[in-house]
Amino acid sequence: MIHYRSGSFFHKQLFIYGCLSAAMFFLFFCCVGQTSAEHAAVDMEEVNEKAALLYELAEKGNYEDAKQVHSWLKQHLPSVPFDEYDVNTNQLSELLRSFERAEEAVNRAELDDKQRLRYLFAFRLAADAVVSQENPLWKQSAKQLLHQLDELEQQVHNGEVEHAKQTFQEWQRQFEEIRPAIYTGVEEQHYLPFISYVRYMDQHAGWLQSTSTNDIQKLKTALENVVNEEKRSAADPSLWLVMLSVGSAIIVSLTYAGWRKYKGEKQRQQIRD
């Protein structure tokens, strides 16, 4: 009789332990599901706000807070439903590349301050290009580039070769700030003629030795066509294949950021290694 009661007590304890374990697992997966839902709720508008804050903090020299904002972006960027923003694989690739350069800007100590801000500003414009279809910020910078081309045209016309060369080099540096935004916010077929002409003028400097401004006028026209282009590409069903096509550590880390959150520090280190 005593043996029977002891076994009964043991089974009761085992039953209670099993119920508690089941409840704990249930609560754990509920929390995981809730956390995943919270990540899925992050939209590109919020990412755009963080990108603007990231640039503002860096511009003020507050790089510690900028690193925290970047960490937030790195954690939440993978959960953005890019297919809802008419972003194709090429556009997403360029956005992620600009984010990779932004990471370099906040973490690479030896980077020149001007270049650091250029990288962050480029990502800020690229993020804005995804959500601002009507009047993206990069178009304001593009108008400044058009004014610079007016100056360049006058210098070439006057035969000021060295001044023209310096102006064009500065123009190229500023163009690199908006290039990711153009690639992200404009269909490829609309900006390729302009990009091709930029490369042509960079590789063939004969126009600097001539007082003819035909090449500069063609470049201005090509840029104006890009600025005035308002069409956006349709959503690409193969959107996330870009994760395979862009071979960089930051994109790999973005892909796995969601589930890596629930791994231990040792496992995360192994993944990074």
Phi, psi and omega per residue, in radians:
M1 nan -0.757 3.128
I2 -1.118 -0.692 3.131
H3 -1.099 -0.687 -3.141
Y4 -1.106 -0.799 -3.136
R5 -1.129 -0.687 3.135
S6 -1.088 -0.743 3.107
G7 -1.149 -0.688 3.120
S8 -1.093 -0.745 3.118
F9 -1.091 -0.723 -3.141
F10 -1.078 -0.776 -3.130
H11 -1.146 -0.641 3.094
K12 -1.108 -0.776 3.122
Q13 -1.089 -0.710 3.124
L14 -1.125 -0.690 3.124
F15 -1.113 -0.775 3.132
I16 -1.098 -0.756 3.138
Y17 -1.075 -0.715 3.126
G18 -1.117 -0.710 3.120
C19 -1.118 -0.753 3.128
L20 -1.115 -0.714 3.128
S21 -1.107 -0.757 3.125
A22 -1.084 -0.708 3.129
A23 -1.124 -0.697 3.133
M24 -1.115 -0.763 3.116
F25 -1.125 -0.678 3.129
F26 -1.081 -0.815 3.129
L27 -1.119 -0.651 -3.135
F28 -1.088 -0.842 -3.102
F29 -1.230 -0.495 3.036
C30 -1.136 -0.733 3.130
C31 -1.146 -0.722 3.114
V32 -1.096 -0.756 3.122
G33 -1.106 -0.684 3.122
Q34 -1.151 -0.735 3.119
T35 -1.112 -0.731 3.118
S36 -1.101 -0.678 3.122
A37 -1.129 -0.663 3.117
E38 -1.113 -0.712 3.105
H39 -1.128 -0.706 -3.112
A40 -1.162 -0.390 -3.091
A41 -1.385 -0.175 -3.127
V42 -1.216 2.208 3.135
D43 -1.894 2.993 -3.068
M44 -1.218 -0.444 3.097
E45 -1.083 -0.719 3.121
E46 -1.207 -0.680 3.075
V47 -1.072 -0.701 3.128
N48 -1.093 -0.705 3.104
E49 -1.119 -0.708 3.119
K50 -1.176 -0.629 3.112
A51 -1.123 -0.685 3.090
A52 -1.143 -0.738 3.119
L53 -1.127 -0.694 3.127
L54 -1.014 -0.787 3.140
Y55 -1.184 -0.729 -3.121
E56 -1.092 -0.731 3.135
L57 -1.132 -0.749 3.132
A58 -1.167 -0.643 3.136
E59 -1.097 -0.553 3.117
K60 -1.527 -0.014 3.138
G61 1.436 0.194 -3.126
N62 -1.603 1.316 -3.013
Y63 -1.376 -0.410 3.097
E64 -1.141 -0.826 3.085
D65 -1.182 -0.590 3.106
A66 -1.086 -0.666 3.109
K67 -1.121 -0.652 3.119
Q68 -1.155 -0.713 3.099
V69 -1.129 -0.712 3.114
H70 -1.100 -0.690 3.106
S71 -1.071 -0.696 3.084
W72 -1.073 -0.789 3.141
L73 -1.087 -0.741 -3.126
K74 -1.103 -0.588 -3.131
Q75 -1.343 -0.646 -2.976
H76 -1.790 -0.323 -3.107
L77 -1.008 -0.635 -3.140
P78 -1.120 -0.374 -3.066
S79 -1.541 -0.035 -3.141
V80 -1.241 2.244 3.103
P81 -1.371 1.393 -3.030
F82 -1.078 -0.455 -3.140
D83 -1.136 -0.309 3.104
E84 -1.441 -0.094 -3.087
Y85 -1.989 0.334 3.124
D86 0.933 0.781 3.127
V87 -1.869 2.182 3.113
N88 -1.622 -3.099 -3.041
T89 -1.126 -0.699 3.138
N90 -1.126 -0.723 -3.131
Q91 -1.182 -0.707 3.099
L92 -1.146 -0.660 3.104
S93 -1.010 -0.793 -3.099
E94 -1.207 -0.643 3.086
L95 -1.067 -0.776 -3.124
L96 -1.221 -0.586 3.062
R97 -1.135 -0.714 3.119
S98 -1.164 -0.576 3.072
F99 -1.198 -0.625 3.086
E100 -1.091 -0.718 3.100
R101 -1.199 -0.558 3.072
A102 -1.136 -0.645 3.081
E103 -1.117 -0.707 3.074
E104 -1.071 -0.657 -3.104
A105 -1.121 -0.655 -3.087
V106 -1.551 -0.261 -3.054
N107 -1.985 -0.369 -3.079
R108 -1.595 1.841 -3.022
A109 -1.150 -0.589 -3.045
E110 -1.445 -0.003 -3.124
L111 -1.220 2.426 3.095
D112 -1.060 2.414 -3.071
D113 -1.033 -0.693 3.132
K114 -1.129 -0.748 3.123
Q115 -1.173 -0.627 3.104
R116 -1.025 -0.829 3.141
L117 -1.208 -0.564 3.093
R118 -1.100 -0.754 3.121
Y119 -1.080 -0.779 -3.109
L120 -1.209 -0.658 3.112
F121 -1.179 -0.649 3.119
A122 -1.100 -0.738 3.094
F123 -1.174 -0.669 3.115
R124 -1.048 -0.756 3.129
L125 -1.212 -0.666 -3.134
A126 -1.138 -0.737 3.103
A127 -1.110 -0.728 3.119
D128 -1.122 -0.597 -3.112
A129 -1.120 -0.459 3.133
V130 -1.238 -0.671 -3.023
V131 -1.754 -0.360 -3.071
S132 -1.851 1.474 -3.097
Q133 -1.365 -0.558 -3.052
E134 -1.343 -0.867 -3.074
N135 -2.492 1.245 -3.125
P136 -1.141 2.677 -3.080
L137 -1.109 -0.537 -3.067
W138 -1.089 -0.429 -3.138
K139 -1.191 -0.531 3.065
Q140 -1.141 -0.734 3.092
S141 -1.179 -0.603 3.126
A142 -1.124 -0.607 3.103
K143 -1.152 -0.608 3.057
Q144 -1.145 -0.635 3.093
L145 -1.141 -0.614 3.091
L146 -1.128 -0.690 3.094
H147 -1.116 -0.661 3.102
Q148 -1.135 -0.626 3.106
L149 -1.180 -0.545 3.036
D150 -1.082 -0.764 3.110
E151 -1.121 -0.749 3.125
L152 -1.085 -0.722 3.132
E153 -1.061 -0.727 3.134
Q154 -1.154 -0.701 3.140
Q155 -1.145 -0.732 3.105
V156 -1.136 -0.736 3.128
H157 -1.054 -0.621 -3.125
N158 -1.504 -0.027 3.141
G159 1.321 0.368 3.131
E160 -1.500 1.385 -2.982
V161 -1.083 -0.884 -3.087
E162 -1.126 -0.762 3.099
H163 -1.088 -0.725 3.132
A164 -1.117 -0.698 3.127
K165 -1.102 -0.791 3.129
Q166 -1.132 -0.709 3.127
T167 -1.102 -0.733 -3.136
F168 -1.185 -0.659 3.098
Q169 -1.111 -0.733 3.082
E170 -1.167 -0.654 3.089
W171 -1.056 -0.738 3.128
Q172 -1.108 -0.726 3.125
R173 -1.083 -0.741 3.133
Q174 -1.262 -0.551 3.083
F175 -1.106 -0.627 3.135
E176 -1.077 -0.401 3.112
E177 -1.247 -0.566 -3.089
I178 -1.779 -0.192 -3.100
R179 -1.001 -0.809 3.106
P180 -1.031 -0.628 3.134
A181 -1.191 -0.672 3.087
I182 -1.112 -0.811 3.133
Y183 -1.095 -0.560 -3.102
T184 -1.444 -0.599 -3.003
G185 -1.820 -0.097 -3.074
V186 -2.207 2.518 3.078
E187 -1.104 2.501 -3.036
E188 -0.980 -0.739 -3.077
Q189 -1.143 -0.301 -3.114
H190 -1.552 -0.434 -3.129
Y191 -1.839 -0.228 -3.096
L192 -1.048 -0.732 3.094
P193 -1.019 -0.705 3.116
F194 -1.147 -0.812 -3.139
I195 -1.074 -0.706 3.129
S196 -1.084 -0.667 -3.124
Y197 -1.271 -0.593 3.055
V198 -1.067 -0.793 3.141
R199 -1.139 -0.674 3.125
Y200 -1.059 -0.815 -3.115
M201 -1.209 -0.485 3.101
D202 -1.267 -0.643 -3.058
Q203 -1.572 -0.350 -3.134
H204 -2.146 1.754 -3.030
A205 -1.565 0.235 -3.126
G206 -1.067 -0.500 -3.118
W207 -1.155 -0.399 3.098
L208 -1.246 -0.477 -3.093
Q209 -1.548 -0.041 -3.099
S210 -1.985 2.664 3.078
T211 -1.529 -0.026 3.087
S212 -1.321 2.395 -3.112
T213 -1.919 0.333 -3.093
N214 -1.050 -0.768 -3.119
D215 -1.109 -0.706 3.135
I216 -1.166 -0.692 3.116
Q217 -1.113 -0.676 3.106
K218 -1.164 -0.678 3.102
L219 -1.119 -0.737 3.106
K220 -1.072 -0.771 3.140
T221 -1.094 -0.729 3.136
A222 -1.112 -0.714 3.115
L223 -1.180 -0.707 3.106
E224 -1.068 -0.657 3.114
N225 -1.114 -0.658 3.111
V226 -1.198 -0.757 -3.132
V227 -1.087 -0.664 -3.088
N228 -1.470 -0.114 3.139
E229 -1.379 2.163 -3.066
E230 -2.000 -0.031 -3.104
K231 -1.286 2.563 3.073
R232 -2.122 2.613 -3.120
S233 -1.302 2.692 3.099
A234 -1.326 2.822 -3.132
A235 -1.089 2.430 -3.106
D236 -1.710 2.094 -3.123
P237 -1.075 -0.449 -3.135
S238 -1.661 0.527 -3.006
L239 -0.885 -0.873 -2.991
W240 -1.412 -0.001 2.994
L241 -1.131 -0.299 3.107
V242 -1.059 -0.465 3.128
M243 -1.090 -0.464 3.104
L244 -1.524 -0.492 -3.045
S245 -1.474 -0.402 -3.135
V246 -1.808 1.757 -3.042
G247 -1.525 1.470 3.093
S248 -2.444 2.667 -3.072
A249 -1.096 -0.642 -3.093
I250 -1.133 -0.643 -3.112
I251 -1.265 -0.642 3.060
V252 -1.074 -0.757 3.138
S253 -1.161 -0.590 3.085
L254 -1.144 -0.710 -3.096
T255 -1.064 -0.705 -3.043
Y256 -1.746 0.127 -3.046
A257 -1.083 -0.602 -3.080
G258 -1.078 -0.931 -3.090
W259 -1.442 -0.369 -3.126
R260 -1.178 -0.362 3.134
K261 -1.032 -0.531 -3.029
Y262 -1.696 0.123 3.083
K263 -1.661 2.833 3.123
G264 -1.303 2.903 3.133
E265 -1.055 -0.655 -3.141
K266 -1.136 -0.729 3.123
Q267 -1.149 -0.707 3.132
R268 -1.102 -0.663 3.128
Q269 -1.153 -0.683 3.116
Q270 -1.106 -0.688 3.122
I271 -1.128 -0.779 3.136
R272 -1.123 -0.635 3.131
D273 -1.185 nan nan
